[in-house]
Amino acid sequence: MELALACVVAVIAVTAWFAANSERSSTPVAAATPAGASVGRASVIDGDTLEIRGERVRLVGIDAPESEQTCLDAAGQTWRCGQRAALALADRIGSATVRCEGDELDGYERLLAVCRAGGEDLGAWLVSEGLALAYRRYSTAYIGQENAARAAGRGIWAGTFVPPWDWRTQEREHQRAQAQPQTPVLAPADTQDAGSCLIKGNINSKGERIYHVPGGQWYDETKISESKGERWFCSETEARAAGWRRSKR
């Protein structure tokens, strides 16, 4: 009797073991995200930067206009090309899951990656729409898309623009110049009528109001014609308040 009972218990134990292992083997296992990949809903930071689950991702191989950057359209009118690139990217992604894959970080600790939404390479799309440039310094992957966008006059190729990498350099130089204390410079002869107000408010051929400070590259060559609406300013604050911007040189 005891032997029969032991046999029954053993059979039950073996049956339970097989059932448990069979259940585990049939349960689907989610595919693991490989190292160097970021997957999820994406927030657009700017025209070439995303954030997924708190991680910043830089679209590799392209360079889009900066958020504050402006371009000129075919009619010579200013438009916010940097803002347009970011908004267009957000619209393209919508609510889709974005998958970014790369294995390097840039100097800002962002993952450098190719990102896709619905299988579409977002970097390739931006360049083909004329909303970003192929970043030839680091990659030749999107030169074909850039050539096609240029030929078709799409996006920034419809008018004129400063490449984003040059725009950033100009902005850094401008910020450094503003941070440096201004060295007093004796006014040339043509400023005598202006008294102590030495900043020249010039209007260029495009109608842009640009002011030049003593010591600037174009200061001595700039002549003020008050009949054209040009004027002198006593301070940069006064010039900016009147709608002039500082010369970048």
Phi and psi in degrees as a GROMACS rama.xvg file:
@    title "Ramachandran Plot"
@    xaxis  label "Phi"
@    yaxis  label "Psi"
@TYPE xy
-64.6422  -37.3597  GLU-2
-64.4485  -41.9934  LEU-3
-64.0093  -40.5579  ALA-4
-64.0226  -40.8044  LEU-5
-63.629  -38.6229  ALA-6
-64.4847  -40.6106  CYS-7
-62.4876  -44.9986  VAL-8
-60.9295  -41.561  VAL-9
-63.7398  -42.7036  ALA-10
-62.3965  -43.0975  VAL-11
-61.7332  -42.7797  ILE-12
-63.3805  -44.6285  ALA-13
-64.1627  -41.5556  VAL-14
-62.4007  -42.168  THR-15
-64.4991  -38.3225  ALA-16
-64.3904  -45.2684  TRP-17
-64.2175  -38.4733  PHE-18
-64.6053  -43.148  ALA-19
-65.0618  -43.9736  ALA-20
-69.4281  -34.7612  ASN-21
-65.5726  -38.0091  SER-22
-66.0311  -41.6922  GLU-23
-65.8489  -39.9034  ARG-24
-70.519  -23.97  SER-25
-92.9576  -7.87993  SER-26
-78.0394  122.888  THR-27
-64.4575  142.369  PRO-28
-112.024  127.899  VAL-29
-63.0931  138.812  ALA-30
-66.268  133.512  ALA-31
-75.0215  144.084  ALA-32
-77.7281  122.51  THR-33
-65.9258  157.021  PRO-34
-61.0605  141.551  ALA-35
84.2401  10.628  GLY-36
-120.763  148.502  ALA-37
-133.329  125.392  SER-38
-131.146  135.662  VAL-39
153.975  -168.561  GLY-40
-70.9182  137.343  ARG-41
-113.38  140.531  ALA-42
-104.259  137.288  SER-43
-88.4472  121.73  VAL-44
-87.9621  -47.4252  ILE-45
-154.765  -167.796  ASP-46
-64.6432  -14.628  GLY-47
-137.151  19.587  ASP-48
-134.348  132.795  THR-49
-120.751  165.112  LEU-50
-130.918  124.456  GLU-51
-127.109  118.526  ILE-52
51.9446  41.4352  ARG-53
83.5249  -0.0322166  GLY-54
-105.734  129.768  GLU-55
-81.0769  135.944  ARG-56
-128.483  126.603  VAL-57
-101.009  122.049  ARG-58
-63.3841  117.957  LEU-59
-79.5909  144.262  VAL-60
87.5094  -1.41368  GLY-61
-132.186  163.555  ILE-62
-143.319  115.458  ASP-63
-97.9485  154.616  ALA-64
-54.0188  144.53  PRO-65
-68.5207  158.738  GLU-66
-55.4217  -37.8682  SER-67
-92.0516  1.4429  GLU-68
-78.8126  143.067  GLN-69
-118.442  156.841  THR-70
-130.579  173.733  CYS-71
-111.981  135.197  LEU-72
-84.4161  -172.958  ASP-73
-62.123  -26.1922  ALA-74
-90.8671  2.37426  ALA-75
83.7275  10.8345  GLY-76
-88.4966  142.531  GLN-77
-75.8374  136.78  THR-78
-141.027  152.637  TRP-79
-84.6493  83.2789  ARG-80
-66.513  -32.5785  CYS-81
-66.3761  -44.7613  GLY-82
-64.4922  -40.9159  GLN-83
-61.7574  -40.6615  ARG-84
-61.6369  -43.372  ALA-85
-65.7925  -43.8352  ALA-86
-65.8516  -39.6992  LEU-87
-65.4617  -39.4137  ALA-88
-63.9326  -42.8389  LEU-89
-62.0887  -41.7614  ALA-90
-65.6367  -38.366  ASP-91
-65.3522  -39.7015  ARG-92
-73.3881  -44.2971  ILE-93
57.9952  -128.626  GLY-94
-101.563  11.6038  SER-95
-69.0583  152.457  ALA-96
-76.5483  133.476  THR-97
-107.135  135.308  VAL-98
-118.757  119.944  ARG-99
-116.341  132.876  CYS-100
-130.579  128.826  GLU-101
-168.288  172.084  GLY-102
-135.809  17.2384  ASP-103
-134.051  156.581  GLU-104
-113.218  147.78  LEU-105
-89.7056  -173.105  ASP-106
-66.4124  -14.0567  GLY-107
-101.933  14.9133  TYR-108
64.8114  28.3168  GLU-109
-96.1652  143.289  ARG-110
-70.8281  125.59  LEU-111
-87.0692  116.354  LEU-112
-151.519  156.64  ALA-113
-88.9509  126.169  VAL-114
-116.249  139.163  CYS-115
-129.923  144.553  ARG-116
-128.476  121.226  ALA-117
61.2635  27.2247  GLY-118
86.5145  -8.01128  GLY-119
-88.989  132.935  GLU-120
-73.3846  112.269  ASP-121
-68.0645  -35.2395  LEU-122
-63.7099  -43.8135  GLY-123
-62.2326  -39.8367  ALA-124
-64.5777  -45.104  TRP-125
-59.9027  -45.1968  LEU-126
-66.7516  -41.7242  VAL-127
-66.4211  -25.4081  SER-128
-88.6127  0.646079  GLU-129
73.1856  25.6474  GLY-130
-104.977  -1.95596  LEU-131
-157.139  164.424  ALA-132
-110.962  154.194  LEU-133
-68.8679  126.707  ALA-134
-87.5121  77.6552  TYR-135
-58.7331  -25.0053  ARG-136
-60.7081  -28.241  ARG-137
-118.94  -18.6013  TYR-138
-159.969  149.359  SER-139
-111.13  13.3977  THR-140
-63.6404  -30.6618  ALA-141
-116.274  21.1647  TYR-142
-64.3268  -38.4993  ILE-143
-60.6854  -43.5794  GLY-144
-65.3239  -37.417  GLN-145
-66.7006  -43.5971  GLU-146
-60.3236  -39.5156  ASN-147
-67.3101  -41.0894  ALA-148
-64.9775  -40.5904  ALA-149
-63.9085  -45.0134  ARG-150
-62.9545  -34.6747  ALA-151
-87.0717  -8.81592  ALA-152
66.8461  38.0302  GLY-153
-88.8331  148.129  ARG-154
58.4595  -129.588  GLY-155
-66.1631  -19.5245  ILE-156
-73.6765  -7.51235  TRP-157
-74.0146  -21.1558  ALA-158
-136.367  -133.694  GLY-159
-125.493  152.644  THR-160
-159.707  162.781  PHE-161
-99.9467  127.261  VAL-162
-53.2769  140.859  PRO-163
-53.3839  -38.2475  PRO-164
-66.3489  -35.1309  TRP-165
-73.558  -37.2568  ASP-166
-61.3092  -42.2815  TRP-167
-64.12  -39.6601  ARG-168
-62.2574  -44.6757  THR-169
-61.4102  -41.1647  GLN-170
-65.0967  -41.03  GLU-171
-63.0052  -42.5224  ARG-172
-64.1463  -39.9217  GLU-173
-64.1805  -42.8595  HIS-174
-65.7104  -38.9074  GLN-175
-64.7348  -40.3742  ARG-176
-63.9735  -38.7521  ALA-177
-68.8662  -31.448  GLN-178
-76.8259  -21.3345  ALA-179
-80.2206  138.639  GLN-180
-64.7314  139.584  PRO-181
-76.447  128.015  GLN-182
-86.9702  124.342  THR-183
-57.8531  134.002  PRO-184
-126.361  134.935  VAL-185
-64.5268  135.829  LEU-186
-72.5489  140.256  ALA-187
-69.273  174.432  PRO-188
-59.6614  -33.4358  ALA-189
-77.7997  5.2772  ASP-190
-105.096  3.72437  THR-191
-61.5095  -35.8687  GLN-192
-71.1509  -15.9581  ASP-193
-85.4185  -2.62164  ALA-194
65.3803  -129.406  GLY-195
-92.5874  2.43622  SER-196
-91.4523  102.69  CYS-197
-105.66  -1.93924  LEU-198
-85.2658  128.242  ILE-199
-95.1288  120.082  LYS-200
-96.4555  100.293  GLY-201
-101.45  151.345  ASN-202
-118.243  116.103  ILE-203
-81.8799  -177.65  ASN-204
-65.3078  -20.0178  SER-205
-90.8913  0.0741831  LYS-206
86.3743  6.54999  GLY-207
-78.7843  136.226  GLU-208
-93.9025  111.495  ARG-209
-127.567  131.539  ILE-210
-106.204  148.602  TYR-211
-120.554  132.639  HIS-212
-100.865  154.55  VAL-213
-53.7883  134.326  PRO-214
96.1842  -11.6537  GLY-215
-71.6426  159.377  GLY-216
-59.6307  -39.0746  GLN-217
-104.179  10.1062  TRP-218
-60.6231  -52.9394  TYR-219
-65.1876  -30.6097  ASP-220
-81.9239  -14.6973  GLU-221
-82.477  124.632  THR-222
-108.935  140.426  LYS-223
-99.2655  125.3  ILE-224
-116.908  100.189  SER-225
-64.9362  -22.8822  GLU-226
-68.512  -21.3159  SER-227
-93.5152  2.5973  LYS-228
95.7404  0.306357  GLY-229
-77.5924  157.526  GLU-230
-158.437  172.574  ARG-231
-102.12  148.833  TRP-232
-126.621  149.913  PHE-233
-92.7398  -16.3226  CYS-234
-153.911  158.523  SER-235
-66.45  -34.0975  GLU-236
-60.2739  -43.007  THR-237
-63.8757  -40.9222  GLU-238
-65.2012  -44.7402  ALA-239
-65.7197  -39.2349  ARG-240
-63.5225  -28.9352  ALA-241
-84.809  -3.41369  ALA-242
101.618  9.40378  GLY-243
-92.6831  152.538  TRP-244
-116.242  154.906  ARG-245
-72.754  143.131  ARG-246
-63.4118  141.238  SER-247
-78.1749  -5.6209  LYS-248
